[in-house]
Amino acid sequence: MIDDLFLNLTTIGNVEPYDKLLVHYGILYIDPYSHTRAFRRKFQGHNRHDVLRFVSVTIKYAIIQGNAILDRFRYIPDLTIDGLKASHRDDLLILFTSLSECKTGLSNLCTTYEEDRNMLSGIDVIVTSIDNFISDCNNIGIRNNGINDTSDSLGDTISF
């Protein structure tokens, strides 16, 4: 798992209502509310559209990583969670958990930008792609509390 990706996903998930995000050399940072935030962001060249674009690319990259692992289930008959390499299983669980938590942060960004329809639409598109990935994970037995046995083809239940 790429450390910067995990750091950025964690940062997105930790956004509170009225926080904003900023990008500095490929790393997301939380910019909490202050009276000078608008002036500071303007002076430093940070804006919501660039941040939303970076968040979207980050989420897409995480989903691509996860789908690369999930594709094994589409192309290898009778593959079980246990049949995955431990590193792939761990990466998939980390991505599933991180992206699930991102939904909370993105919801809080909706509170921050509640009057900007373009931002809300962009966030909605991102959340939909996360929901689709989570649904794919649920289909192979991954749930919020780890991996569950949902069918005979998944073998023994694993819980982390």
C-alpha positions in Angstrom: 0.0 0.0 0.0 1.3 3.4 -0.9 1.8 5.4 2.3 0.8 8.8 0.8 -2.4 7.3 -0.6 -3.3 5.9 2.8 -2.4 9.2 4.5 -4.6 11.1 2.1 -7.5 8.8 2.5 -7.2 9.0 6.3 -7.1 12.8 6.0 -10.3 12.9 3.9 -12.0 10.7 6.5 -11.0 13.0 9.3 -12.6 16.1 7.9 -15.0 17.7 10.3 -18.0 20.0 9.4 -16.7 23.4 8.2 -13.2 22.2 7.7 -11.6 22.6 4.3 -8.8 20.6 2.7 -5.7 21.9 1.1 -3.1 20.2 -1.1 0.6 20.7 -0.6 3.1 18.7 -2.7 0.6 15.8 -3.1 -0.4 15.6 0.5 -3.8 16.6 1.8 -4.1 18.7 4.9 -7.1 19.7 7.0 -7.6 23.5 7.1 -9.8 24.1 10.2 -12.0 27.1 10.4 -10.5 30.4 11.4 -11.3 34.1 10.8 -8.2 34.4 8.5 -8.7 31.2 6.6 -10.2 32.8 3.5 -7.4 35.3 3.2 -4.7 32.7 3.8 -6.1 30.3 1.2 -6.4 33.1 -1.4 -2.9 34.3 -0.7 -1.4 30.7 -0.9 -3.4 29.9 -4.0 -5.5 27.1 -2.5 -9.0 26.8 -3.9 -11.9 24.3 -3.6 -11.9 23.2 -7.3 -8.2 22.1 -7.2 -8.8 20.3 -3.9 -11.9 18.5 -5.2 -10.0 17.4 -8.3 -7.1 16.1 -6.2 -9.6 14.3 -3.8 -11.3 12.8 -6.9 -8.1 11.5 -8.3 -7.0 10.1 -5.0 -10.2 8.2 -4.5 -10.2 7.0 -8.1 -6.6 5.7 -7.6 -7.6 3.9 -4.4 -10.6 2.3 -6.2 -8.4 1.3 -9.1 -6.0 -0.4 -6.6 -8.9 -2.2 -5.0 -10.4 -3.2 -8.3 -7.1 -4.7 -9.4 -7.4 -7.1 -6.4 -11.2 -7.6 -6.9 -10.6 -8.5 -10.5 -9.0 -11.8 -9.4 -12.5 -12.9 -8.2 -13.9 -12.2 -11.7 -11.2 -14.1 -13.6 -10.3 -17.0 -11.3 -13.1 -19.4 -10.7 -13.6 -20.6 -7.1 -11.1 -18.1 -5.6 -11.8 -17.4 -2.0 -10.7 -14.6 0.3 -8.3 -17.2 1.9 -6.8 -17.8 -1.6 -5.5 -14.2 -1.9 -2.0 -13.4 -0.9 -2.0 -12.0 2.6 -0.6 -8.6 1.4 -3.5 -8.4 -1.2 -6.1 -9.3 1.4 -4.7 -6.7 3.8 -4.5 -4.0 1.2 -8.1 -4.7 0.2 -9.3 -4.5 3.8 -7.3 -1.2 4.3 -8.8 0.3 1.1 -12.3 -0.9 2.1 -12.0 0.6 5.6 -10.4 3.8 4.4 -12.9 4.5 1.6 -15.8 3.8 4.0 -14.4 6.4 6.4 -13.9 8.8 3.5 -17.6 8.9 3.1 -17.9 10.6 6.5 -15.3 13.2 5.7 -16.9 13.9 2.3 -20.3 14.3 4.0 -18.7 16.9 6.3 -17.3 18.7 3.3 -20.9 18.9 2.0 -21.7 20.8 5.2 -18.8 23.1 4.5 -19.8 23.8 0.9 -23.6 23.5 1.4 -24.3 26.5 -0.9 -22.0 25.5 -3.7 -24.0 23.1 -6.0 -20.9 22.3 -8.2 -18.9 21.1 -5.1 -21.9 19.1 -3.9 -22.3 17.5 -7.3 -18.6 16.6 -7.5 -18.7 15.2 -4.0 -21.8 13.2 -4.9 -20.0 11.6 -7.9 -17.1 10.6 -5.6 -19.4 9.1 -3.0 -21.2 7.1 -5.7 -17.9 5.6 -6.9 -17.0 4.7 -3.3 -20.4 3.1 -2.8 -19.9 1.0 -5.9 -16.5 -0.2 -4.7 -18.0 -1.0 -1.2 -20.8 -2.9 -2.9 -18.3 -5.0 -4.9 -16.4 -5.7 -1.7 -19.6 -6.7 0.1 -20.4 -9.1 -2.8 -17.2 -11.1 -2.0 -17.8 -11.1 1.8 -16.0 -8.0 3.1 -18.1 -6.0 5.6 -17.4 -3.2 8.0 -16.2 -5.5 10.6 -13.8 -7.5 8.4 -14.4 -10.5 6.2 -17.6 -12.5 6.7 -18.6 -15.8 5.1 -21.6 -15.0 2.8 -21.5 -18.0 0.6 -20.1 -21.5 0.5 -17.4 -20.4 -2.0 -15.9 -18.0 0.5 -14.6 -20.7 2.9 -14.0 -20.1 6.6 -14.9 -16.8 8.2 -12.0 -14.4 8.8 -12.3 -11.6 11.3 -9.8 -8.9 11.9 
